[in-house]
Each structure stands twice: as structure tokens, then as C-alpha cells.
Amino acid sequence: MAKEPFEKQIERIEKITADLESGELSLEESMRRYEEGVKLIAACGKSLMKAEGKVTKLMDNLEIPFEGEKNV
């Protein structure tokens, strides 16, 4: 199964949250959804860290500082 795009993972987390908050799920189903949500949150966190690393690398390669950056 291919990894879902970041945005789809966020949508799924929002859906899981709404379902859990509704109080209409059984305990077993609530636990399954909670576990799925935790895994999705971890995957999204990794994606964000990877993206942050790429942005940092790109910024480090710039010769012109961004507004607000101090010249070193």
C-alpha cells in the first residue's frame, strides 16, 4: 500500500478526531481509530521534519539573507 500524501493523512486524522469526539464508536473501534491516528500523527511529524530539513538546507545555500536575518 502506497503512503498517502500528507494532506490526505491530515484529513484522515481530522475524521478520526471527529469520530472519537462523537462518542458513537464502541470501545474497540475507538481504540482502533486512536491507534491509527497515533500512527498517522507520527508519519506526519516525520514528513514535516523532512520538509524542514530540506528548507533549512535550501536557506543555508542562499547567498542573500532573508528579511530579519542577521548577517554573519
A tleap script that builds the chain and sets N, CA, C and O, in Angstrom:
source leaprc.protein.ff14SB
mol = sequence {
  NMET ALA LYS GLU PRO PHE GLU LYS GLN ILE
  GLU ARG ILE GLU LYS ILE THR ALA ASP LEU
  GLU SER GLY GLU LEU SER LEU GLU GLU SER
  MET ARG ARG TYR GLU GLU GLY VAL LYS LEU
  ILE ALA ALA CYS GLY LYS SER LEU MET LYS
  ALA GLU GLY LYS VAL THR LYS LEU MET ASP
  ASN LEU GLU ILE PRO PHE GLU GLY GLU LYS
  ASN CVAL
}
set mol.1.N position { 0.854 -1.194 0.000 }
set mol.1.CA position { 0.000 0.000 0.000 }
set mol.1.C position { 0.887 1.241 0.000 }
set mol.1.O position { 1.753 1.384 0.863 }
set mol.2.N position { 0.679 2.131 -0.955 }
set mol.2.CA position { 1.477 3.340 -1.064 }
set mol.2.C position { 1.115 4.315 0.054 }
set mol.2.O position { -0.024 4.363 0.518 }
set mol.3.N position { 2.109 5.084 0.468 }
set mol.3.CA position { 1.897 6.081 1.507 }
set mol.3.C position { 0.986 7.183 0.977 }
set mol.3.O position { 1.177 7.677 -0.135 }
set mol.4.N position { 0.011 7.558 1.767 }
set mol.4.CA position { -0.912 8.631 1.398 }
set mol.4.C position { -0.178 9.971 1.449 }
set mol.4.O position { 0.741 10.139 2.250 }
set mol.5.N position { -0.574 10.925 0.604 }
set mol.5.CA position { 0.009 12.268 0.680 }
set mol.5.C position { -0.267 12.901 2.048 }
set mol.5.O position { -1.245 12.563 2.714 }
set mol.6.N position { 0.596 13.809 2.447 }
set mol.6.CA position { 0.493 14.485 3.746 }
set mol.6.C position { -0.915 15.035 3.975 }
set mol.6.O position { -1.496 14.834 5.041 }
set mol.7.N position { -1.455 15.719 2.987 }
set mol.7.CA position { -2.762 16.349 3.137 }
set mol.7.C position { -3.865 15.322 3.406 }
set mol.7.O position { -4.769 15.568 4.205 }
set mol.8.N position { -3.783 14.179 2.739 }
set mol.8.CA position { -4.779 13.120 2.960 }
set mol.8.C position { -4.641 12.544 4.370 }
set mol.8.O position { -5.637 12.197 5.005 }
set mol.9.N position { -3.407 12.445 4.854 }
set mol.9.CA position { -3.192 11.959 6.219 }
set mol.9.C position { -3.811 12.920 7.233 }
set mol.9.O position { -4.424 12.490 8.210 }
set mol.10.N position { -3.648 14.209 7.000 }
set mol.10.CA position { -4.240 15.210 7.896 }
set mol.10.C position { -5.767 15.112 7.865 }
set mol.10.O position { -6.414 15.176 8.910 }
set mol.11.N position { -6.337 14.959 6.681 }
set mol.11.CA position { -7.791 14.797 6.568 }
set mol.11.C position { -8.261 13.578 7.355 }
set mol.11.O position { -9.288 13.626 8.031 }
set mol.12.N position { -7.504 12.485 7.265 }
set mol.12.CA position { -7.879 11.257 7.988 }
set mol.12.C position { -7.789 11.480 9.498 }
set mol.12.O position { -8.647 11.006 10.243 }
set mol.13.N position { -6.770 12.191 9.950 }
set mol.13.CA position { -6.649 12.494 11.385 }
set mol.13.C position { -7.850 13.318 11.842 }
set mol.13.O position { -8.405 13.067 12.912 }
set mol.14.N position { -8.250 14.295 11.040 }
set mol.14.CA position { -9.423 15.120 11.381 }
set mol.14.C position { -10.687 14.271 11.462 }
set mol.14.O position { -11.515 14.463 12.353 }
set mol.15.N position { -10.832 13.335 10.532 }
set mol.15.CA position { -12.013 12.443 10.535 }
set mol.15.C position { -12.006 11.550 11.771 }
set mol.15.O position { -13.032 11.381 12.430 }
set mol.16.N position { -10.845 10.981 12.081 }
set mol.16.CA position { -10.726 10.124 13.272 }
set mol.16.C position { -11.079 10.924 14.522 }
set mol.16.O position { -11.804 10.438 15.390 }
set mol.17.N position { -10.566 12.149 14.611 }
set mol.17.CA position { -10.845 13.004 15.767 }
set mol.17.C position { -12.345 13.255 15.907 }
set mol.17.O position { -12.898 13.148 17.001 }
set mol.18.N position { -12.992 13.587 14.806 }
set mol.18.CA position { -14.436 13.838 14.837 }
set mol.18.C position { -15.196 12.584 15.267 }
set mol.18.O position { -16.130 12.663 16.064 }
set mol.19.N position { -14.790 11.427 14.736 }
set mol.19.CA position { -15.461 10.175 15.097 }
set mol.19.C position { -15.291 9.869 16.581 }
set mol.19.O position { -16.240 9.461 17.252 }
set mol.20.N position { -14.081 10.069 17.086 }
set mol.20.CA position { -13.839 9.798 18.505 }
set mol.20.C position { -14.618 10.771 19.391 }
set mol.20.O position { -15.153 10.379 20.428 }
set mol.21.N position { -14.679 12.025 18.983 }
set mol.21.CA position { -15.402 13.030 19.766 }
set mol.21.C position { -16.910 12.824 19.737 }
set mol.21.O position { -17.622 13.290 20.627 }
set mol.22.N position { -17.392 12.131 18.724 }
set mol.22.CA position { -18.841 11.914 18.621 }
set mol.22.C position { -19.365 11.010 19.730 }
set mol.22.O position { -20.531 11.102 20.114 }
set mol.23.N position { -18.508 10.142 20.242 }
set mol.23.CA position { -18.934 9.225 21.297 }
set mol.23.C position { -19.789 8.075 20.803 }
set mol.23.O position { -20.350 7.334 21.609 }
set mol.24.N position { -19.899 7.912 19.492 }
set mol.24.CA position { -20.771 6.883 18.932 }
set mol.24.C position { -20.055 5.568 18.631 }
set mol.24.O position { -20.705 4.589 18.264 }
set mol.25.N position { -18.733 5.526 18.777 }
set mol.25.CA position { -17.973 4.313 18.470 }
set mol.25.C position { -17.910 3.406 19.688 }
set mol.25.O position { -17.956 3.862 20.830 }
set mol.26.N position { -17.804 2.123 19.419 }
set mol.26.CA position { -17.599 1.181 20.522 }
set mol.26.C position { -16.199 1.391 21.079 }
set mol.26.O position { -15.369 2.050 20.453 }
set mol.27.N position { -15.941 0.837 22.246 }
set mol.27.CA position { -14.620 0.952 22.844 }
set mol.27.C position { -13.563 0.345 21.928 }
set mol.27.O position { -12.505 0.940 21.723 }
set mol.28.N position { -13.841 -0.830 21.378 }
set mol.28.CA position { -12.884 -1.494 20.486 }
set mol.28.C position { -12.599 -0.645 19.249 }
set mol.28.O position { -11.443 -0.477 18.862 }
set mol.29.N position { -13.645 -0.115 18.635 }
set mol.29.CA position { -13.452 0.703 17.441 }
set mol.29.C position { -12.738 2.005 17.799 }
set mol.29.O position { -11.890 2.473 17.039 }
set mol.30.N position { -13.067 2.586 18.934 }
set mol.30.CA position { -12.376 3.788 19.389 }
set mol.30.C position { -10.881 3.534 19.542 }
set mol.30.O position { -10.063 4.366 19.150 }
set mol.31.N position { -10.528 2.400 20.105 }
set mol.31.CA position { -9.115 2.062 20.285 }
set mol.31.C position { -8.426 1.860 18.940 }
set mol.31.O position { -7.282 2.281 18.766 }
set mol.32.N position { -9.099 1.224 17.989 }
set mol.32.CA position { -8.522 1.031 16.650 }
set mol.32.C position { -8.279 2.373 15.969 }
set mol.32.O position { -7.222 2.605 15.382 }
set mol.33.N position { -9.262 3.239 16.056 }
set mol.33.CA position { -9.123 4.558 15.416 }
set mol.33.C position { -8.037 5.391 16.106 }
set mol.33.O position { -7.264 6.089 15.450 }
set mol.34.N position { -7.992 5.304 17.437 }
set mol.34.CA position { -6.971 6.041 18.179 }
set mol.34.C position { -5.578 5.584 17.759 }
set mol.34.O position { -4.691 6.404 17.519 }
set mol.35.N position { -5.397 4.273 17.672 }
set mol.35.CA position { -4.102 3.719 17.254 }
set mol.35.C position { -3.749 4.185 15.839 }
set mol.35.O position { -2.607 4.560 15.573 }
set mol.36.N position { -4.719 4.162 14.945 }
set mol.36.CA position { -4.488 4.635 13.580 }
set mol.36.C position { -4.088 6.111 13.592 }
set mol.36.O position { -3.166 6.518 12.886 }
set mol.37.N position { -4.786 6.900 14.393 }
set mol.37.CA position { -4.481 8.321 14.495 }
set mol.37.C position { -3.075 8.589 15.004 }
set mol.37.O position { -2.380 9.465 14.490 }
set mol.38.N position { -2.653 7.834 16.017 }
set mol.38.CA position { -1.306 7.995 16.568 }
set mol.38.C position { -0.259 7.684 15.497 }
set mol.38.O position { 0.742 8.391 15.377 }
set mol.39.N position { -0.493 6.632 14.725 }
set mol.39.CA position { 0.446 6.273 13.658 }
set mol.39.C position { 0.485 7.364 12.576 }
set mol.39.O position { 1.554 7.702 12.068 }
set mol.40.N position { -0.673 7.902 12.233 }
set mol.40.CA position { -0.726 8.972 11.233 }
set mol.40.C position { -0.023 10.232 11.723 }
set mol.40.O position { 0.685 10.889 10.961 }
set mol.41.N position { -0.217 10.565 12.987 }
set mol.41.CA position { 0.438 11.743 13.558 }
set mol.41.C position { 1.951 11.574 13.518 }
set mol.41.O position { 2.674 12.516 13.194 }
set mol.42.N position { 2.431 10.380 13.845 }
set mol.42.CA position { 3.872 10.120 13.789 }
set mol.42.C position { 4.390 10.249 12.359 }
set mol.42.O position { 5.453 10.827 12.136 }
set mol.43.N position { 3.649 9.718 11.395 }
set mol.43.CA position { 4.056 9.807 9.990 }
set mol.43.C position { 4.071 11.258 9.524 }
set mol.43.O position { 4.983 11.663 8.803 }
set mol.44.N position { 3.076 12.045 9.924 }
set mol.44.CA position { 3.023 13.455 9.550 }
set mol.44.C position { 4.190 14.212 10.184 }
set mol.44.O position { 4.788 15.082 9.552 }
set mol.45.N position { 4.504 13.880 11.418 }
set mol.45.CA position { 5.634 14.516 12.091 }
set mol.45.C position { 6.937 14.263 11.346 }
set mol.45.O position { 7.757 15.168 11.190 }
set mol.46.N position { 7.123 13.037 10.889 }
set mol.46.CA position { 8.326 12.696 10.122 }
set mol.46.C position { 8.365 13.466 8.807 }
set mol.46.O position { 9.417 13.951 8.393 }
set mol.47.N position { 7.214 13.573 8.157 }
set mol.47.CA position { 7.146 14.321 6.897 }
set mol.47.C position { 7.498 15.790 7.115 }
set mol.47.O position { 8.218 16.388 6.315 }
set mol.48.N position { 6.989 16.365 8.198 }
set mol.48.CA position { 7.279 17.764 8.495 }
set mol.48.C position { 8.757 17.971 8.817 }
set mol.48.O position { 9.355 18.959 8.391 }
set mol.49.N position { 9.340 17.049 9.562 }
set mol.49.CA position { 10.763 17.157 9.892 }
set mol.49.C position { 11.619 17.065 8.631 }
set mol.49.O position { 12.606 17.786 8.490 }
set mol.50.N position { 11.239 16.184 7.728 }
set mol.50.CA position { 11.962 16.034 6.466 }
set mol.50.C position { 11.856 17.318 5.639 }
set mol.50.O position { 12.848 17.787 5.080 }
set mol.51.N position { 10.661 17.874 5.566 }
set mol.51.CA position { 10.447 19.112 4.817 }
set mol.51.C position { 11.244 20.259 5.455 }
set mol.51.O position { 11.844 21.068 4.747 }
set mol.52.N position { 11.247 20.324 6.771 }
set mol.52.CA position { 12.001 21.368 7.462 }
set mol.52.C position { 13.496 21.252 7.155 }
set mol.52.O position { 14.175 22.260 6.958 }
set mol.53.N position { 13.998 20.029 7.117 }
set mol.53.CA position { 15.400 19.804 6.782 }
set mol.53.C position { 15.723 20.295 5.382 }
set mol.53.O position { 16.769 20.904 5.157 }
set mol.54.N position { 14.829 20.031 4.447 }
set mol.54.CA position { 15.041 20.489 3.066 }
set mol.54.C position { 15.038 22.011 2.991 }
set mol.54.O position { 15.882 22.600 2.316 }
set mol.55.N position { 14.093 22.654 3.682 }
set mol.55.CA position { 14.010 24.115 3.674 }
set mol.55.C position { 15.276 24.708 4.310 }
set mol.55.O position { 15.843 25.669 3.789 }
set mol.56.N position { 15.707 24.144 5.416 }
set mol.56.CA position { 16.919 24.622 6.082 }
set mol.56.C position { 18.125 24.505 5.163 }
set mol.56.O position { 18.938 25.426 5.079 }
set mol.57.N position { 18.240 23.390 4.485 }
set mol.57.CA position { 19.357 23.186 3.554 }
set mol.57.C position { 19.311 24.220 2.432 }
set mol.57.O position { 20.340 24.790 2.069 }
set mol.58.N position { 18.124 24.462 1.885 }
set mol.58.CA position { 17.986 25.461 0.826 }
set mol.58.C position { 18.347 26.851 1.332 }
set mol.58.O position { 19.030 27.602 0.636 }
set mol.59.N position { 17.906 27.196 2.514 }
set mol.59.CA position { 18.204 28.510 3.078 }
set mol.59.C position { 19.692 28.665 3.360 }
set mol.59.O position { 20.253 29.744 3.173 }
set mol.60.N position { 20.325 27.599 3.804 }
set mol.60.CA position { 21.759 27.641 4.078 }
set mol.60.C position { 22.561 27.884 2.813 }
set mol.60.O position { 23.660 28.435 2.874 }
set mol.61.N position { 22.028 27.480 1.666 }
set mol.61.CA position { 22.716 27.651 0.391 }
set mol.61.C position { 22.479 29.016 -0.250 }
set mol.61.O position { 23.093 29.341 -1.266 }
set mol.62.N position { 21.595 29.808 0.336 }
set mol.62.CA position { 21.316 31.138 -0.211 }
set mol.62.C position { 22.467 32.083 0.099 }
set mol.62.O position { 23.081 32.009 1.163 }
set mol.63.N position { 22.743 32.957 -0.830 }
set mol.63.CA position { 23.776 33.957 -0.600 }
set mol.63.C position { 23.180 35.251 -0.067 }
set mol.63.O position { 23.902 36.080 0.487 }
set mol.64.N position { 21.872 35.436 -0.227 }
set mol.64.CA position { 21.199 36.655 0.204 }
set mol.64.C position { 20.372 36.318 1.449 }
set mol.64.O position { 19.525 35.426 1.393 }
set mol.65.N position { 20.602 37.015 2.577 }
set mol.65.CA position { 19.806 36.715 3.783 }
set mol.65.C position { 18.357 37.164 3.619 }
set mol.65.O position { 18.075 38.150 2.940 }
set mol.66.N position { 17.450 36.432 4.246 }
set mol.66.CA position { 16.051 36.823 4.257 }
set mol.66.C position { 15.879 38.025 5.172 }
set mol.66.O position { 16.712 38.273 6.044 }
set mol.67.N position { 14.801 38.768 4.972 }
set mol.67.CA position { 14.495 39.904 5.827 }
set mol.67.C position { 14.432 39.432 7.268 }
set mol.67.O position { 13.807 38.414 7.566 }
set mol.68.N position { 15.067 40.159 8.151 }
set mol.68.CA position { 15.047 39.796 9.564 }
set mol.68.C position { 16.218 38.921 9.980 }
set mol.68.O position { 16.487 38.789 11.174 }
set mol.69.N position { 16.922 38.320 9.027 }
set mol.69.CA position { 18.097 37.521 9.364 }
set mol.69.C position { 19.289 38.439 9.577 }
set mol.69.O position { 19.446 39.445 8.884 }
set mol.70.N position { 20.112 38.087 10.526 }
set mol.70.CA position { 21.322 38.854 10.794 }
set mol.70.C position { 22.422 38.400 9.850 }
set mol.70.O position { 22.553 37.208 9.572 }
set mol.71.N position { 23.189 39.317 9.372 }
set mol.71.CA position { 24.355 38.973 8.562 }
set mol.71.C position { 25.451 38.466 9.485 }
set mol.71.O position { 25.796 39.101 10.482 }
set mol.72.N position { 25.985 37.315 9.129 }
set mol.72.CA position { 27.032 36.721 9.972 }
set mol.72.C position { 28.352 36.794 9.272 }
set mol.72.O position { 29.364 36.347 9.814 }
savepdb mol mol.pdb
quit
